[in-house]
């Protein structure tokens, strides 16, 4: 996944969202990799998943619905889910034309590259 520039950008954006959600006193951006698990490594609480879902919605629009993505998984899959799984889900979701150009950026996340 690391050789794909789009996946790398999504990973950086998700990492910034996670740092914003849990706070930089609990999570450093360089600690997050595609293999980082939400449950075991990050110990995300349900309210933090809700906050992450809101940030994903702000950045990627309605096409990326974290709650619906999680609803399709059984409990074992949710507990084992990695940041890379979420990156793959987002990368495989068609983005609305305006979502990339007008999406708000998360503090510390790179701005999307202009189309063209």
Secondary structure, 3 states (H helix, E strand, C coil): CCCCHHHHHHHHHHHHHHHHHHCCCCCCHHHCCCCCECCCCCCCCHHHHHHHHHHHHHHHCCCCCHHHHHHCCCHHHHHHCEHHHHHHHHHCCCCCHHHHHHCCCCCCCCCCCCCC
